Amino acid sequence: MACMSDYYNAFEMSPVPAPGPDAVPPELFRGIYGMPAFVTIPTSDLAESVDFWVRGLGFFELFTIPGRLVHLRRWAFQDVLLVPAESVPEQPPAISVSFSCVLGQVDSLVEACRAVRPDSVDGPRDTPWNTRDVAVTTPENARIVFTAAKPFDPDSQEAKNLAAIGITPPDLERDDNVEHA
C-alpha cells in the first residue's frame, strides 16, 4: 500500500503557500482558465449573497450575467457561481465546501463575516490534522469552511496523528515527483 509520502510535494503546483508563521496569501486571481472544480450555490437574494461573499469572505466578482449568474473568485481554483433560486434551504446542509487560507487571514475573516452577519461564524477551531478552521454559514445557508494549515512541527501530536495514518512530510532532499517502492 502506498502512503501519502510516496507522492510528490504538490505545493509546487498549488496556489496555496507552504504553511508557516509568515505565509502570505496569493493575490486574488483574475485570469480565465478551465475550472477543474467549482461550486454552484442557489440564492433567493443575489445582491445580499454577493455582498456577503465579497465583504465577508473576501471573494470578488469575476463577471456577472445580470439576473442569471455571478461568478465569484478568490485565489486561483477557488470559484463560486451564485445563481438565482426561488428559495434556499431553511438549515445549512450536512456537507460543506472548504477553501484554503493562511493563518494570518483567519482573524480578519472572522471579523469581516461577523460585521456583515453577526451569527455567521463558528470557530476558529484547531484540528487534529494541523489546521485552523472557521465554519461560516452564508445568507444562502451554505456551510463554507476556511482552513489554514498551521506550521508543521514534527514533534507535535498533530504530526503523530498524521504519521499514524501514513502521512509524513515530503523529503526535501529527494525527488518527490518519482514513485518510490
Secondary structure, 3 states (H helix, E strand, C coil): CCCHHHCCCHHHCCCCCCCCCCCCCCCCCCCCCCCCCCEEEEECCHHHHHHHHHHHCCCEEEEEECCCEEEEECCCCCEEEEEECCCCCCCCCCCCEEEEECHHHHHHHHHHHHHHCCCCEEEEEECCCCEEEEEEECCCCCEEEEEEECCCCCCCHHHHHHHHCCCCCCCCCCCCCCCCC
